[in-house]
Amino acid sequence: MVPQYKLTYFNLKGLGEPLRFLLKYGNLDFEDIRYELKDWPQIKDKQPFGQLPTLEHNGKVAVQSIAIARYLAKQVKLTGANDWEDLEIDSVIDTITDLRAKIISNHENEEAMKQVRKESIPFYLNRLETIAKNNKGHLAVGKLTWADVYFAGALDFINARAGVNIIEKYPNLQKVVDTVLTIPQIKKWVATRPKTDL
Ligand SMILES: N[C@@H](CCC(=O)N[C@@H](CS)C(=O)NCC(=O)O)C(=O)O
């Protein structure tokens, strides 16, 4: 059978891996298309907004990784139970995005990264740790949602760019990640996925 979903990204974890985690969580069969960076110049112009990832489903193509993640979360039933719960989840996702942006935008400048490691990372992580503690080892609404799966899927890339394991000193955030990584279909994916540094 032809897979119903087609995820196109680079041969990286980056912004694509949280989407792969969500697809795997829901046992949704997908084509995992991975471009090498050297081939990108020929492919860029063919993309709707000149960037990746894209998701193809039912003959249509979507862009923007967070919008795609939110759509997949609905498909795999990992959203909140009401609008307020969805807001709580969205807020955490946007906070993870802000933290990642601070790290990515500075990662080529070691002086700036020292400051990010000293100030920005603890600033965000202390607050996320409190959220995880208050939500019994989850990032929102006291149960497994796409915020947990997204965070666990995003972490390797964020850590690689940060040059440290950002959750090392945060047991409740470690619990969030451990819970996701022990879900059998995600555990199997992590053991068998293509090996990449980022
Ligand atoms: N806001 C977009 C950002 C996408 C993005 O920055 N993609 C990068 C890879 S992580 C890309 O396609 N870079 C190649 C380029 O811009 O030419 C999203 O979340 O999907």
Ligand as a Chemical Component Dictionary entry (heavy atoms), coordinates in Angstrom:
data_LIG
# 
_chem_comp.id                   LIG 
_chem_comp.type                 NON-POLYMER 
_chem_comp.pdbx_formal_charge   0 
_chem_comp.three_letter_code    LIG 
# 
loop_
_chem_comp_atom.comp_id 
_chem_comp_atom.atom_id 
_chem_comp_atom.alt_atom_id 
_chem_comp_atom.type_symbol 
_chem_comp_atom.charge 
_chem_comp_atom.model_Cartn_x 
_chem_comp_atom.model_Cartn_y 
_chem_comp_atom.model_Cartn_z 
_chem_comp_atom.pdbx_ordinal 
LIG N1  N1  N 0 8.997  28.262 10.029 1  
LIG C1  C1  C 0 9.419  27.182 9.169  2  
LIG C2  C2  C 0 10.919 27.206 9.062  3  
LIG C3  C3  C 0 11.427 26.186 8.095  4  
LIG C4  C4  C 0 12.927 26.242 7.957  5  
LIG O1  O1  O 0 13.627 27.139 8.502  6  
LIG N2  N2  N 0 13.464 25.264 7.224  7  
LIG C5  C5  C 0 14.877 25.219 6.982  8  
LIG C6  C6  C 0 15.456 23.910 7.487  9  
LIG S1  S1  S 0 15.270 23.686 9.205  10 
LIG C7  C7  C 0 15.117 25.276 5.491  11 
LIG O2  O2  O 0 14.309 24.822 4.694  12 
LIG N3  N3  N 0 16.279 25.833 5.113  13 
LIG C8  C8  C 0 16.695 25.909 3.755  14 
LIG C9  C9  C 0 16.446 27.237 3.134  15 
LIG O3  O3  O 0 15.839 28.115 3.762  16 
LIG O4  O4  O 0 16.888 27.402 1.989  17 
LIG C10 C10 C 0 8.948  25.848 9.751  18 
LIG O5  O5  O 0 8.820  25.739 10.982 19 
LIG O6  O6  O 0 8.655  24.925 8.979  20 
# 
loop_
_chem_comp_bond.comp_id 
_chem_comp_bond.atom_id_1 
_chem_comp_bond.atom_id_2 
_chem_comp_bond.value_order 
_chem_comp_bond.pdbx_ordinal 
LIG N1  C1  SING 1  
LIG C1  C2  SING 2  
LIG C1  C10 SING 3  
LIG C2  C3  SING 4  
LIG C3  C4  SING 5  
LIG C4  O1  DOUB 6  
LIG C4  N2  SING 7  
LIG N2  C5  SING 8  
LIG C5  C6  SING 9  
LIG C5  C7  SING 10 
LIG C6  S1  SING 11 
LIG C7  O2  DOUB 12 
LIG C7  N3  SING 13 
LIG N3  C8  SING 14 
LIG C8  C9  SING 15 
LIG C9  O3  DOUB 16 
LIG C9  O4  SING 17 
LIG C10 O5  DOUB 18 
LIG C10 O6  SING 19 
# 
